[in-house]
C-alpha cells in the first residue's frame, strides 16, 4: 500500500506543471572584456585592420548566473568593464559597458544575457521583446573610413 501511494503522489507531481501551464525559466549571463593591439593594413593603411592576440582577457559568468561582471586594464594602454544582469522582467536584461584605449589599442566588451521561455498553453499567443540602447563616444584625432 505504501509503494502504491508513493507512485500516485509522484505521478501527481509530474502533471502539476502541465496544470499550471508553465515550465521553469532557464537563464544565464556572461561578460568578456579584452584588450588587443591594433595592426594597420599594410596595403590600405586602415587602422585596426588586423588584431593581435589579447594581452588581457577577463571573463565573468556561469550557467544559470543572474548577473555577471568582468573588468580589467593595463596602465597606459586602456581599460574595459562590463556587467549584465537579468532584470526580473521577461526579455529585459540590463547590460552596461565602458571601454577606453590609447592610440593603436582596442578594448572590447561582450555581454550576453540568455533567457528561455516555454509557453505551454492551449491557445496561440505572441510575445514582444524590446529595449533601449544608449550610446556615447568621444575621441580625438583623425579617424578614416567611418571609425566611430
C-alpha positions in Angstrom: 0.0 0.0 0.0 2.8 2.4 0.8 4.5 1.9 -2.6 1.2 2.5 -4.4 0.7 5.8 -2.6 4.2 7.0 -3.3 3.7 6.1 -7.0 0.4 8.0 -7.1 2.0 11.1 -5.4 4.9 11.1 -7.8 2.6 10.8 -10.8 0.5 13.7 -9.5 3.7 15.9 -9.2 4.6 15.1 -12.8 1.3 16.6 -14.1 1.4 19.7 -11.8 3.5 21.8 -14.3 1.0 21.0 -17.1 -1.9 22.1 -15.0 -0.1 25.4 -14.3 0.8 25.8 -18.0 4.3 26.9 -17.2 7.8 25.5 -17.0 10.9 26.6 -15.2 12.8 29.5 -16.9 16.3 28.7 -18.0 18.6 31.7 -17.9 22.3 32.7 -17.7 24.6 35.6 -18.2 28.2 36.1 -19.3 30.6 39.0 -19.7 34.0 39.1 -21.5 36.4 42.0 -21.9 39.6 42.1 -24.0 42.5 44.4 -24.8 44.4 43.9 -28.1 47.0 45.8 -30.1 45.7 47.1 -33.5 47.7 46.5 -36.6 47.1 48.6 -39.7 46.6 47.1 -43.1 49.9 47.3 -44.9 48.2 48.0 -48.3 45.4 50.4 -47.4 46.8 51.8 -44.2 43.4 51.2 -42.5 43.9 51.3 -38.7 42.9 48.2 -36.7 42.5 46.1 -39.8 44.2 43.2 -38.0 44.2 42.4 -34.3 47.0 40.8 -32.4 46.1 38.2 -29.7 44.7 39.6 -26.5 47.1 40.9 -23.9 44.4 40.9 -21.3 41.1 38.9 -21.1 38.7 38.8 -18.2 35.6 36.6 -18.1 32.7 36.5 -15.7 29.6 34.3 -15.7 28.4 30.8 -15.3 25.4 28.7 -16.4 22.3 30.0 -14.5 24.0 33.1 -13.2 21.5 36.0 -12.8 24.4 38.5 -13.2 28.0 38.7 -14.4 30.8 41.2 -14.4 34.3 41.5 -15.8 36.8 44.3 -15.8 40.5 44.9 -16.3 43.1 47.3 -17.6 46.7 47.9 -18.5 48.3 51.2 -17.3 49.0 53.5 -20.2 47.1 51.3 -22.7 43.4 51.1 -21.7 40.7 49.5 -19.7 37.3 48.0 -20.0 34.5 46.8 -17.8 31.0 45.4 -18.3 28.1 43.9 -16.5 25.0 42.1 -17.4 22.0 41.2 -15.2 18.6 39.8 -15.6 16.1 42.5 -14.6 13.4 40.1 -13.5 11.1 41.2 -16.4 10.7 38.7 -19.3 13.1 39.6 -22.0 14.5 42.8 -20.3 18.1 42.2 -19.2 20.3 45.2 -18.2 23.7 45.4 -20.0 26.3 48.1 -19.2 29.7 48.5 -20.7 32.6 51.1 -20.9 35.9 50.9 -22.6 38.8 53.3 -23.3 42.0 52.8 -25.2 45.1 54.6 -26.2 46.2 55.1 -29.8 46.9 51.7 -31.5 45.0 49.7 -29.0 41.5 48.2 -28.9 39.4 47.4 -25.8 36.3 45.4 -26.2 33.3 44.3 -24.1 30.9 41.4 -24.9 27.7 41.0 -22.8 25.3 38.0 -23.1 22.0 37.5 -21.4 20.1 34.4 -22.2 16.6 33.7 -21.1 14.5 30.8 -22.4 10.7 30.7 -22.0 8.3 28.0 -23.0 4.6 28.6 -23.3 2.6 25.5 -22.8 -0.9 27.0 -23.0 -3.6 25.7 -25.4 -4.2 28.9 -27.4 -1.8 30.8 -29.7 -0.1 33.8 -28.1 2.6 36.3 -29.1 5.4 37.9 -27.2 7.1 41.2 -27.8 10.6 42.0 -26.7 12.3 45.3 -26.9 14.9 47.6 -25.3 16.6 50.9 -25.2 20.2 51.5 -26.4 22.1 54.5 -25.0 25.4 55.1 -26.7 28.1 57.8 -26.2 31.5 58.0 -27.7 34.3 60.6 -27.5 37.6 60.6 -29.4 40.3 62.8 -30.5 42.4 62.8 -33.7 41.6 61.9 -37.3 39.8 58.6 -38.0 39.4 57.4 -41.6 36.7 55.3 -43.1 33.8 55.6 -40.6 35.6 54.7 -37.4 33.2 55.7 -34.6 
